[in-house]
């Protein structure tokens, strides 16, 4: 099971907490923490590329910036995980929760 720094920090946040999440592709949303769970990349377990990881589901409360590829609306849920990794996550007050390393 992959436990990355992002999920380690998100697992400390209570359900219902408002988050400001940024993706590097001009997507920025406000959302509410909903569920935390274990997930996988849906490959067969004997596939060498199979991986299990922790994830969380957030409910979109406001779309601040969007791009043509984003097909969700307010009230929809999305997964945040290593398979849908944002570039930055903050609490509603601007406190940094996690930021992707800039290499």
Biopython code that builds the backbone (N, CA, C, O; Angstrom):
import numpy as np
from Bio.PDB.StructureBuilder import StructureBuilder

atoms = [
    (1, "UNK", "N", (0.849, -1.179, 0.000)),
    (1, "UNK", "CA", (0.000, 0.000, 0.000)),
    (1, "UNK", "C", (0.890, 1.235, 0.000)),
    (1, "UNK", "O", (1.789, 1.356, 0.831)),
    (2, "UNK", "N", (0.643, 2.141, -0.919)),
    (2, "UNK", "CA", (1.427, 3.367, -1.018)),
    (2, "UNK", "C", (0.818, 4.427, -0.090)),
    (2, "UNK", "O", (-0.359, 4.766, -0.206)),
    (3, "UNK", "N", (1.634, 4.935, 0.823)),
    (3, "UNK", "CA", (1.226, 6.041, 1.683)),
    (3, "UNK", "C", (2.170, 7.196, 1.373)),
    (3, "UNK", "O", (3.291, 7.243, 1.880)),
    (4, "UNK", "N", (1.716, 8.121, 0.543)),
    (4, "UNK", "CA", (2.555, 9.245, 0.182)),
    (4, "UNK", "C", (2.308, 10.408, 1.144)),
    (4, "UNK", "O", (1.359, 10.380, 1.927)),
    (5, "UNK", "N", (3.153, 11.417, 1.083)),
    (5, "UNK", "CA", (3.059, 12.557, 1.995)),
    (5, "UNK", "C", (1.728, 13.293, 1.859)),
    (5, "UNK", "O", (1.152, 13.725, 2.858)),
    (6, "UNK", "N", (1.234, 13.437, 0.619)),
    (6, "UNK", "CA", (-0.033, 14.124, 0.407)),
    (6, "UNK", "C", (-1.157, 13.440, 1.183)),
    (6, "UNK", "O", (-1.893, 14.097, 1.920)),
    (7, "UNK", "N", (-1.290, 12.126, 1.020)),
    (7, "UNK", "CA", (-2.369, 11.410, 1.699)),
    (7, "UNK", "C", (-2.138, 11.369, 3.210)),
    (7, "UNK", "O", (-3.095, 11.425, 3.981)),
    (8, "UNK", "N", (-0.903, 11.273, 3.630)),
    (8, "UNK", "CA", (-0.603, 11.312, 5.058)),
    (8, "UNK", "C", (-1.157, 12.614, 5.657)),
    (8, "UNK", "O", (-1.758, 12.588, 6.731)),
    (9, "UNK", "N", (-0.964, 13.734, 4.985)),
    (9, "UNK", "CA", (-1.465, 15.021, 5.473)),
    (9, "UNK", "C", (-2.984, 15.118, 5.356)),
    (9, "UNK", "O", (-3.634, 15.643, 6.260)),
    (10, "UNK", "N", (-3.558, 14.626, 4.269)),
    (10, "UNK", "CA", (-5.010, 14.697, 4.090)),
    (10, "UNK", "C", (-5.757, 13.823, 5.095)),
    (10, "UNK", "O", (-6.868, 14.161, 5.504)),
    (11, "UNK", "N", (-5.160, 12.709, 5.492)),
    (11, "UNK", "CA", (-5.827, 11.817, 6.439)),
    (11, "UNK", "C", (-5.976, 12.449, 7.824)),
    (11, "UNK", "O", (-6.755, 11.961, 8.642)),
    (12, "UNK", "N", (-5.242, 13.523, 8.095)),
    (12, "UNK", "CA", (-5.353, 14.226, 9.366)),
    (12, "UNK", "C", (-6.536, 15.198, 9.378)),
    (12, "UNK", "O", (-6.907, 15.704, 10.437)),
    (13, "UNK", "N", (-7.125, 15.459, 8.224)),
    (13, "UNK", "CA", (-8.183, 16.465, 8.090)),
    (13, "UNK", "C", (-9.547, 15.818, 8.296)),
    (13, "UNK", "O", (-9.827, 14.749, 7.754)),
    (14, "UNK", "N", (-10.374, 16.466, 9.071)),
    (14, "UNK", "CA", (-11.709, 15.946, 9.384)),
    (14, "UNK", "C", (-12.656, 16.069, 8.203)),
    (14, "UNK", "O", (-12.522, 16.971, 7.375)),
    (15, "UNK", "N", (-13.615, 15.152, 8.133)),
    (15, "UNK", "CA", (-14.672, 15.234, 7.133)),
    (15, "UNK", "C", (-15.420, 16.548, 7.261)),
    (15, "UNK", "O", (-15.652, 17.027, 8.371)),
    (16, "UNK", "N", (-15.798, 17.132, 6.139)),
    (16, "UNK", "CA", (-16.521, 18.398, 6.126)),
    (16, "UNK", "C", (-15.620, 19.615, 6.065)),
    (16, "UNK", "O", (-16.101, 20.722, 5.825)),
    (17, "UNK", "N", (-14.312, 19.434, 6.280)),
    (17, "UNK", "CA", (-13.376, 20.559, 6.214)),
    (17, "UNK", "C", (-13.291, 21.076, 4.785)),
    (17, "UNK", "O", (-13.224, 20.292, 3.839)),
    (18, "UNK", "N", (-13.294, 22.398, 4.629)),
    (18, "UNK", "CA", (-13.177, 23.006, 3.300)),
    (18, "UNK", "C", (-11.714, 23.087, 2.887)),
    (18, "UNK", "O", (-10.854, 23.507, 3.661)),
    (19, "UNK", "N", (-11.452, 22.676, 1.652)),
    (19, "UNK", "CA", (-10.105, 22.683, 1.082)),
    (19, "UNK", "C", (-10.088, 23.494, -0.202)),
    (19, "UNK", "O", (-11.077, 23.546, -0.934)),
    (20, "UNK", "N", (-8.961, 24.119, -0.462)),
    (20, "UNK", "CA", (-8.722, 24.842, -1.714)),
    (20, "UNK", "C", (-7.664, 24.024, -2.449)),
    (20, "UNK", "O", (-6.523, 23.927, -1.997)),
    (21, "UNK", "N", (-8.042, 23.440, -3.579)),
    (21, "UNK", "CA", (-7.142, 22.526, -4.296)),
    (21, "UNK", "C", (-6.810, 23.107, -5.662)),
    (21, "UNK", "O", (-7.690, 23.572, -6.386)),
    (22, "UNK", "N", (-5.523, 23.073, -6.005)),
    (22, "UNK", "CA", (-5.002, 23.605, -7.265)),
    (22, "UNK", "C", (-4.371, 22.471, -8.069)),
    (22, "UNK", "O", (-3.644, 21.644, -7.517)),
    (23, "UNK", "N", (-4.643, 22.435, -9.346)),
    (23, "UNK", "CA", (-3.929, 21.558, -10.272)),
    (23, "UNK", "C", (-3.159, 22.467, -11.210)),
    (23, "UNK", "O", (-3.603, 23.576, -11.505)),
    (24, "UNK", "N", (-2.011, 22.008, -11.682)),
    (24, "UNK", "CA", (-1.165, 22.827, -12.543)),
    (24, "UNK", "C", (-1.762, 23.144, -13.900)),
    (24, "UNK", "O", (-1.204, 23.961, -14.632)),
    (25, "UNK", "N", (-2.865, 22.532, -14.258)),
    (25, "UNK", "CA", (-3.461, 22.725, -15.579)),
    (25, "UNK", "C", (-4.623, 23.719, -15.529)),
    (25, "UNK", "O", (-5.660, 23.501, -16.156)),
    (26, "UNK", "N", (-4.444, 24.813, -14.778)),
    (26, "UNK", "CA", (-5.446, 25.877, -14.691)),
    (26, "UNK", "C", (-6.764, 25.417, -14.081)),
    (26, "UNK", "O", (-7.830, 25.888, -14.477)),
    (27, "UNK", "N", (-6.697, 24.513, -13.131)),
    (27, "UNK", "CA", (-7.892, 24.073, -12.430)),
    (27, "UNK", "C", (-7.716, 24.400, -10.957)),
    (27, "UNK", "O", (-6.700, 24.069, -10.345)),
    (28, "UNK", "N", (-8.734, 25.062, -10.398)),
    (28, "UNK", "CA", (-8.700, 25.473, -8.997)),
    (28, "UNK", "C", (-10.117, 25.342, -8.448)),
    (28, "UNK", "O", (-11.058, 25.926, -8.985)),
    (29, "UNK", "N", (-10.260, 24.564, -7.365)),
    (29, "UNK", "CA", (-11.592, 24.348, -6.795)),
    (29, "UNK", "C", (-11.576, 24.502, -5.273)),
    (29, "UNK", "O", (-10.551, 24.310, -4.619)),
    (30, "UNK", "N", (-12.727, 24.846, -4.740)),
    (30, "UNK", "CA", (-12.987, 24.742, -3.310)),
    (30, "UNK", "C", (-13.808, 23.480, -3.139)),
    (30, "UNK", "O", (-14.720, 23.217, -3.923)),
    (31, "UNK", "N", (-13.494, 22.705, -2.127)),
    (31, "UNK", "CA", (-14.213, 21.455, -1.943)),
    (31, "UNK", "C", (-14.273, 21.097, -0.472)),
    (31, "UNK", "O", (-13.585, 21.683, 0.364)),
    (32, "UNK", "N", (-15.110, 20.126, -0.182)),
    (32, "UNK", "CA", (-15.321, 19.663, 1.190)),
    (32, "UNK", "C", (-14.838, 18.219, 1.290)),
    (32, "UNK", "O", (-15.226, 17.365, 0.492)),
    (33, "UNK", "N", (-13.983, 17.957, 2.283)),
    (33, "UNK", "CA", (-13.498, 16.596, 2.512)),
    (33, "UNK", "C", (-14.688, 15.685, 2.807)),
    (33, "UNK", "O", (-15.548, 16.013, 3.624)),
    (34, "UNK", "N", (-14.724, 14.535, 2.126)),
    (34, "UNK", "CA", (-15.824, 13.600, 2.336)),
    (34, "UNK", "C", (-15.297, 12.277, 2.875)),
    (34, "UNK", "O", (-15.327, 12.058, 4.086)),
    (35, "UNK", "N", (-14.816, 11.392, 2.012)),
    (35, "UNK", "CA", (-14.386, 10.043, 2.412)),
    (35, "UNK", "C", (-12.889, 9.857, 2.249)),
    (35, "UNK", "O", (-12.260, 10.491, 1.402)),
    (36, "UNK", "N", (-12.329, 8.982, 3.065)),
    (36, "UNK", "CA", (-10.935, 8.544, 2.933)),
    (36, "UNK", "C", (-10.977, 7.033, 2.793)),
    (36, "UNK", "O", (-11.708, 6.372, 3.530)),
    (37, "UNK", "N", (-10.218, 6.472, 1.873)),
    (37, "UNK", "CA", (-10.331, 5.040, 1.597)),
    (37, "UNK", "C", (-9.093, 4.493, 0.902)),
    (37, "UNK", "O", (-8.208, 5.244, 0.491)),
    (38, "UNK", "N", (-9.049, 3.175, 0.779)),
    (38, "UNK", "CA", (-8.006, 2.495, 0.018)),
    (38, "UNK", "C", (-8.517, 2.290, -1.400)),
    (38, "UNK", "O", (-9.701, 2.026, -1.607)),
    (39, "UNK", "N", (-7.620, 2.412, -2.379)),
    (39, "UNK", "CA", (-8.001, 2.266, -3.777)),
    (39, "UNK", "C", (-6.900, 1.525, -4.527)),
    (39, "UNK", "O", (-5.870, 1.170, -3.953)),
    (40, "UNK", "N", (-7.131, 1.299, -5.804)),
    (40, "UNK", "CA", (-6.112, 0.677, -6.661)),
    (40, "UNK", "C", (-6.266, 1.237, -8.068)),
    (40, "UNK", "O", (-7.220, 1.954, -8.372)),
    (41, "UNK", "N", (-5.311, 0.896, -8.910)),
    (41, "UNK", "CA", (-5.389, 1.367, -10.297)),
    (41, "UNK", "C", (-6.145, 0.388, -11.197)),
    (41, "UNK", "O", (-6.030, 0.463, -12.420)),
    (42, "UNK", "N", (-6.908, -0.516, -10.614)),
    (42, "UNK", "CA", (-7.852, -1.415, -11.307)),
    (42, "UNK", "C", (-7.198, -2.435, -12.233)),
    (42, "UNK", "O", (-7.874, -3.029, -13.073)),
    (43, "UNK", "N", (-5.906, -2.642, -12.091)),
    (43, "UNK", "CA", (-5.262, -3.714, -12.842)),
    (43, "UNK", "C", (-5.361, -4.997, -12.022)),
    (43, "UNK", "O", (-5.661, -4.953, -10.829)),
    (44, "UNK", "N", (-5.112, -6.126, -12.654)),
    (44, "UNK", "CA", (-5.095, -7.396, -11.935)),
    (44, "UNK", "C", (-3.921, -7.398, -10.954)),
    (44, "UNK", "O", (-2.865, -6.833, -11.237)),
    (45, "UNK", "N", (-4.115, -8.031, -9.812)),
    (45, "UNK", "CA", (-3.085, -8.018, -8.773)),
    (45, "UNK", "C", (-1.765, -8.629, -9.226)),
    (45, "UNK", "O", (-0.713, -8.268, -8.697)),
    (46, "UNK", "N", (-1.792, -9.542, -10.185)),
    (46, "UNK", "CA", (-0.541, -10.146, -10.655)),
    (46, "UNK", "C", (0.126, -9.324, -11.762)),
    (46, "UNK", "O", (1.211, -9.684, -12.218)),
    (47, "UNK", "N", (-0.495, -8.234, -12.199)),
    (47, "UNK", "CA", (0.094, -7.336, -13.195)),
    (47, "UNK", "C", (1.236, -6.567, -12.522)),
    (47, "UNK", "O", (1.045, -6.031, -11.431)),
    (48, "UNK", "N", (2.421, -6.500, -13.148)),
    (48, "UNK", "CA", (3.553, -5.797, -12.525)),
    (48, "UNK", "C", (3.292, -4.298, -12.304)),
    (48, "UNK", "O", (3.981, -3.675, -11.496)),
    (49, "UNK", "N", (2.331, -3.721, -12.993)),
    (49, "UNK", "CA", (2.009, -2.301, -12.823)),
    (49, "UNK", "C", (0.889, -2.050, -11.814)),
    (49, "UNK", "O", (0.499, -0.904, -11.590)),
    (50, "UNK", "N", (0.370, -3.122, -11.206)),
    (50, "UNK", "CA", (-0.695, -2.987, -10.211)),
    (50, "UNK", "C", (-0.170, -2.214, -9.004)),
    (50, "UNK", "O", (0.955, -2.434, -8.556)),
    (51, "UNK", "N", (-1.003, -1.300, -8.480)),
    (51, "UNK", "CA", (-0.635, -0.605, -7.244)),
    (51, "UNK", "C", (-1.881, -0.317, -6.418)),
    (51, "UNK", "O", (-2.962, -0.082, -6.957)),
    (52, "UNK", "N", (-1.710, -0.339, -5.120)),
    (52, "UNK", "CA", (-2.744, 0.042, -4.162)),
    (52, "UNK", "C", (-2.272, 1.322, -3.486)),
    (52, "UNK", "O", (-1.076, 1.506, -3.264)),
    (53, "UNK", "N", (-3.201, 2.196, -3.163)),
    (53, "UNK", "CA", (-2.844, 3.463, -2.552)),
    (53, "UNK", "C", (-4.031, 4.000, -1.769)),
    (53, "UNK", "O", (-5.157, 3.526, -1.916)),
    (54, "UNK", "N", (-3.765, 4.981, -0.947)),
    (54, "UNK", "CA", (-4.824, 5.665, -0.218)),
    (54, "UNK", "C", (-5.334, 6.822, -1.056)),
    (54, "UNK", "O", (-4.593, 7.410, -1.844)),
    (55, "UNK", "N", (-6.618, 7.144, -0.876)),
    (55, "UNK", "CA", (-7.246, 8.223, -1.640)),
    (55, "UNK", "C", (-8.302, 8.880, -0.769)),
    (55, "UNK", "O", (-8.675, 8.358, 0.282)),
    (56, "UNK", "N", (-8.774, 10.021, -1.216)),
    (56, "UNK", "CA", (-9.919, 10.645, -0.552)),
    (56, "UNK", "C", (-10.846, 11.209, -1.623)),
    (56, "UNK", "O", (-10.433, 11.543, -2.734)),
    (57, "UNK", "N", (-12.079, 11.296, -1.251)),
    (57, "UNK", "CA", (-13.114, 11.830, -2.116)),
    (57, "UNK", "C", (-13.508, 13.194, -1.551)),
    (57, "UNK", "O", (-13.732, 13.340, -0.350)),
    (58, "UNK", "N", (-13.589, 14.190, -2.437)),
    (58, "UNK", "CA", (-13.995, 15.527, -2.013)),
    (58, "UNK", "C", (-15.198, 15.966, -2.843)),
    (58, "UNK", "O", (-15.339, 15.596, -4.008)),
    (59, "UNK", "N", (-16.056, 16.758, -2.217)),
    (59, "UNK", "CA", (-17.225, 17.298, -2.909)),
    (59, "UNK", "C", (-16.916, 18.720, -3.346)),
    (59, "UNK", "O", (-16.515, 19.555, -2.535)),
    (60, "UNK", "N", (-17.103, 18.991, -4.628)),
    (60, "UNK", "CA", (-16.829, 20.324, -5.174)),
    (60, "UNK", "C", (-17.896, 21.298, -4.672)),
    (60, "UNK", "O", (-19.091, 21.086, -4.878)),
    (61, "UNK", "N", (-17.451, 22.362, -4.016)),
    (61, "UNK", "CA", (-18.386, 23.389, -3.552)),
    (61, "UNK", "C", (-18.335, 24.638, -4.421)),
    (61, "UNK", "O", (-19.322, 25.366, -4.523)),
    (62, "UNK", "N", (-17.175, 24.892, -5.056)),
    (62, "UNK", "CA", (-17.055, 26.045, -5.953)),
    (62, "UNK", "C", (-15.908, 25.807, -6.923)),
    (62, "UNK", "O", (-14.823, 25.394, -6.515)),
    (63, "UNK", "N", (-16.139, 26.061, -8.187)),
    (63, "UNK", "CA", (-15.092, 25.977, -9.202)),
    (63, "UNK", "C", (-14.584, 27.398, -9.424)),
    (63, "UNK", "O", (-15.315, 28.255, -9.921)),
    (64, "UNK", "N", (-13.338, 27.640, -9.056)),
    (64, "UNK", "CA", (-12.750, 28.974, -9.169)),
    (64, "UNK", "C", (-12.170, 29.184, -10.558)),
    (64, "UNK", "O", (-12.430, 30.205, -11.195)),
    (65, "UNK", "N", (-11.387, 28.225, -11.030)),
    (65, "UNK", "CA", (-10.826, 28.247, -12.391)),
    (65, "UNK", "C", (-10.996, 26.857, -12.971)),
    (65, "UNK", "O", (-10.874, 25.857, -12.265)),
    (66, "UNK", "N", (-11.278, 26.803, -14.261)),
    (66, "UNK", "CA", (-11.490, 25.517, -14.910)),
    (66, "UNK", "C", (-10.777, 25.500, -16.253)),
    (66, "UNK", "O", (-10.296, 26.527, -16.733)),
    (67, "UNK", "N", (-10.720, 24.323, -16.846)),
    (67, "UNK", "CA", (-10.162, 24.177, -18.193)),
    (67, "UNK", "C", (-11.122, 23.315, -19.010)),
    (67, "UNK", "O", (-12.093, 22.779, -18.476)),
    (68, "UNK", "N", (-10.850, 23.190, -20.275)),
    (68, "UNK", "CA", (-11.740, 22.463, -21.174)),
    (68, "UNK", "C", (-11.853, 20.970, -20.851)),
    (68, "UNK", "O", (-12.829, 20.328, -21.239)),
    (69, "UNK", "N", (-10.880, 20.421, -20.156)),
    (69, "UNK", "CA", (-10.886, 18.988, -19.858)),
    (69, "UNK", "C", (-11.697, 18.649, -18.612)),
    (69, "UNK", "O", (-12.059, 17.490, -18.413)),
    (70, "UNK", "N", (-11.985, 19.632, -17.779)),
    (70, "UNK", "CA", (-12.687, 19.389, -16.521)),
    (70, "UNK", "C", (-14.183, 19.348, -16.775)),
    (70, "UNK", "O", (-14.778, 20.345, -17.184)),
    (71, "UNK", "N", (-14.791, 18.190, -16.531)),
    (71, "UNK", "CA", (-16.211, 17.999, -16.858)),
    (71, "UNK", "C", (-17.099, 17.877, -15.627)),
    (71, "UNK", "O", (-18.211, 17.356, -15.711)),
    (72, "UNK", "N", (-16.618, 18.352, -14.495)),
    (72, "UNK", "CA", (-17.392, 18.272, -13.245)),
    (72, "UNK", "C", (-18.080, 19.604, -12.969)),
    (72, "UNK", "O", (-17.740, 20.635, -13.550)),
    (73, "UNK", "N", (-19.059, 19.554, -12.062)),
    (73, "UNK", "CA", (-19.763, 20.769, -11.656)),
    (73, "UNK", "C", (-19.869, 20.794, -10.134)),
    (73, "UNK", "O", (-19.557, 19.808, -9.467)),
    (74, "UNK", "N", (-20.306, 21.921, -9.595)),
    (74, "UNK", "CA", (-20.485, 22.029, -8.147)),
    (74, "UNK", "C", (-21.456, 20.944, -7.672)),
    (74, "UNK", "O", (-22.489, 20.703, -8.297)),
    (75, "UNK", "N", (-21.110, 20.305, -6.575)),
    (75, "UNK", "CA", (-21.906, 19.197, -6.040)),
    (75, "UNK", "C", (-21.380, 17.835, -6.455)),
    (75, "UNK", "O", (-21.730, 16.830, -5.836)),
    (76, "UNK", "N", (-20.540, 17.776, -7.500)),
    (76, "UNK", "CA", (-19.929, 16.513, -7.924)),
    (76, "UNK", "C", (-18.797, 16.142, -6.964)),
    (76, "UNK", "O", (-18.284, 16.983, -6.225)),
    (77, "UNK", "N", (-18.428, 14.876, -6.997)),
    (77, "UNK", "CA", (-17.335, 14.364, -6.186)),
    (77, "UNK", "C", (-16.176, 13.990, -7.093)),
    (77, "UNK", "O", (-16.375, 13.522, -8.214)),
    (78, "UNK", "N", (-14.948, 14.203, -6.592)),
    (78, "UNK", "CA", (-13.761, 13.751, -7.323)),
    (78, "UNK", "C", (-12.793, 13.105, -6.340)),
    (78, "UNK", "O", (-12.827, 13.374, -5.139)),
    (79, "UNK", "N", (-11.940, 12.256, -6.871)),
    (79, "UNK", "CA", (-10.934, 11.587, -6.055)),
    (79, "UNK", "C", (-9.640, 12.394, -6.099)),
    (79, "UNK", "O", (-9.235, 12.891, -7.150)),
    (80, "UNK", "N", (-9.009, 12.513, -4.953)),
    (80, "UNK", "CA", (-7.670, 13.074, -4.846)),
    (80, "UNK", "C", (-6.769, 11.924, -4.410)),
    (80, "UNK", "O", (-6.991, 11.311, -3.366)),
    (81, "UNK", "N", (-5.751, 11.638, -5.219)),
    (81, "UNK", "CA", (-4.849, 10.516, -4.934)),
    (81, "UNK", "C", (-3.600, 10.682, -5.788)),
    (81, "UNK", "O", (-3.455, 11.672, -6.505)),
    (82, "UNK", "N", (-2.702, 9.711, -5.705)),
    (82, "UNK", "CA", (-1.515, 9.767, -6.557)),
    (82, "UNK", "C", (-1.884, 9.621, -8.036)),
    (82, "UNK", "O", (-1.089, 9.974, -8.907)),
    (83, "UNK", "N", (-3.073, 9.110, -8.324)),
    (83, "UNK", "CA", (-3.539, 9.011, -9.709)),
    (83, "UNK", "C", (-4.259, 10.276, -10.172)),
    (83, "UNK", "O", (-4.516, 10.423, -11.367)),
    (84, "UNK", "N", (-4.587, 11.183, -9.273)),
    (84, "UNK", "CA", (-5.192, 12.478, -9.613)),
    (84, "UNK", "C", (-4.590, 13.508, -8.656)),
    (84, "UNK", "O", (-5.287, 14.122, -7.849)),
    (85, "UNK", "N", (-3.282, 13.671, -8.777)),
    (85, "UNK", "CA", (-2.513, 14.460, -7.819)),
    (85, "UNK", "C", (-2.543, 15.949, -8.171)),
    (85, "UNK", "O", (-2.153, 16.335, -9.273)),
    (86, "UNK", "N", (-2.998, 16.772, -7.250)),
    (86, "UNK", "CA", (-2.967, 18.214, -7.478)),
    (86, "UNK", "C", (-1.551, 18.763, -7.286)),
    (86, "UNK", "O", (-0.644, 18.030, -6.892)),
    (87, "UNK", "N", (-1.369, 20.037, -7.563)),
    (87, "UNK", "CA", (-0.062, 20.658, -7.342)),
    (87, "UNK", "C", (0.030, 21.288, -5.948)),
    (87, "UNK", "O", (1.120, 21.450, -5.400)),
    (88, "UNK", "N", (-1.144, 21.644, -5.377)),
    (88, "UNK", "CA", (-1.150, 22.301, -4.063)),
    (88, "UNK", "C", (-2.513, 22.111, -3.402)),
    (88, "UNK", "O", (-3.546, 22.125, -4.071)),
    (89, "UNK", "N", (-2.502, 21.934, -2.079)),
    (89, "UNK", "CA", (-3.734, 21.830, -1.295)),
    (89, "UNK", "C", (-3.587, 22.746, -0.087)),
    (89, "UNK", "O", (-2.583, 22.707, 0.625)),
    (90, "UNK", "N", (-4.616, 23.577, 0.129)),
    (90, "UNK", "CA", (-4.628, 24.481, 1.281)),
    (90, "UNK", "C", (-5.944, 24.316, 2.025)),
    (90, "UNK", "O", (-6.939, 23.863, 1.460)),
    (91, "UNK", "N", (-5.935, 24.691, 3.307)),
    (91, "UNK", "CA", (-7.181, 24.855, 4.022)),
    (91, "UNK", "C", (-7.844, 26.126, 3.510)),
    (91, "UNK", "O", (-7.202, 26.922, 2.824)),
    (92, "UNK", "N", (-9.091, 26.325, 3.826)),
    (92, "UNK", "CA", (-9.829, 27.494, 3.359)),
    (92, "UNK", "C", (-9.153, 28.801, 3.770)),
    (92, "UNK", "O", (-9.249, 29.797, 3.053)),
    (93, "UNK", "N", (-8.470, 28.806, 4.915)),
    (93, "UNK", "CA", (-7.818, 30.029, 5.399)),
    (93, "UNK", "C", (-6.434, 30.263, 4.787)),
    (93, "UNK", "O", (-5.756, 31.226, 5.148)),
    (94, "UNK", "N", (-6.008, 29.392, 3.864)),
    (94, "UNK", "CA", (-4.713, 29.541, 3.199)),
    (94, "UNK", "C", (-3.588, 28.734, 3.816)),
    (94, "UNK", "O", (-2.475, 28.743, 3.289)),
    (95, "UNK", "N", (-3.835, 28.040, 4.907)),
    (95, "UNK", "CA", (-2.812, 27.200, 5.531)),
    (95, "UNK", "C", (-2.452, 26.067, 4.581)),
    (95, "UNK", "O", (-3.329, 25.352, 4.096)),
    (96, "UNK", "N", (-1.161, 25.907, 4.318)),
    (96, "UNK", "CA", (-0.700, 24.867, 3.395)),
    (96, "UNK", "C", (-0.873, 23.488, 4.008)),
    (96, "UNK", "O", (-0.412, 23.237, 5.121)),
    (97, "UNK", "N", (-1.538, 22.591, 3.283)),
    (97, "UNK", "CA", (-1.681, 21.196, 3.673)),
    (97, "UNK", "C", (-0.602, 20.374, 2.995)),
    (97, "UNK", "O", (0.042, 19.536, 3.625)),
    (98, "UNK", "N", (-0.407, 20.621, 1.700)),
    (98, "UNK", "CA", (0.568, 19.847, 0.915)),
    (98, "UNK", "C", (0.869, 20.592, -0.377)),
    (98, "UNK", "O", (-0.005, 21.246, -0.945)),
    (99, "UNK", "N", (2.110, 20.488, -0.835)),
    (99, "UNK", "CA", (2.490, 21.052, -2.131)),
    (99, "UNK", "C", (3.423, 20.090, -2.826)),
    (99, "UNK", "O", (4.339, 19.545, -2.210)),
    (100, "UNK", "N", (3.192, 19.882, -4.101)),
    (100, "UNK", "CA", (4.025, 18.980, -4.903)),
    (100, "UNK", "C", (5.428, 19.559, -4.998)),
    (100, "UNK", "O", (5.605, 20.761, -5.198)),
    (101, "UNK", "N", (6.406, 18.703, -4.854)),
    (101, "UNK", "CA", (7.804, 19.148, -4.970)),
    (101, "UNK", "C", (8.050, 19.723, -6.348)),
    (101, "UNK", "O", (7.627, 19.164, -7.360)),
    (102, "UNK", "N", (8.729, 20.828, -6.369)),
    (102, "UNK", "CA", (9.084, 21.461, -7.645)),
    (102, "UNK", "C", (10.519, 21.096, -7.968)),
    (102, "UNK", "O", (11.463, 21.606, -7.365)),
    (103, "UNK", "N", (10.660, 20.209, -8.928)),
    (103, "UNK", "CA", (12.005, 19.717, -9.285)),
    (103, "UNK", "C", (12.425, 20.340, -10.585)),
    (103, "UNK", "O", (13.521, 20.068, -11.074)),
]
sb = StructureBuilder()
sb.init_structure("model")
sb.init_model(0)
sb.init_chain("A")
sb.init_seg("    ")
for serial, (resi, resn, name, xyz) in enumerate(atoms, 1):
    if name == "N":
        sb.init_residue(resn, " ", resi, " ")
    sb.init_atom(name, np.array(xyz, "f"), 0.0, 1.0, " ", f" {name:<3s}", serial, name[0])
structure = sb.get_structure()
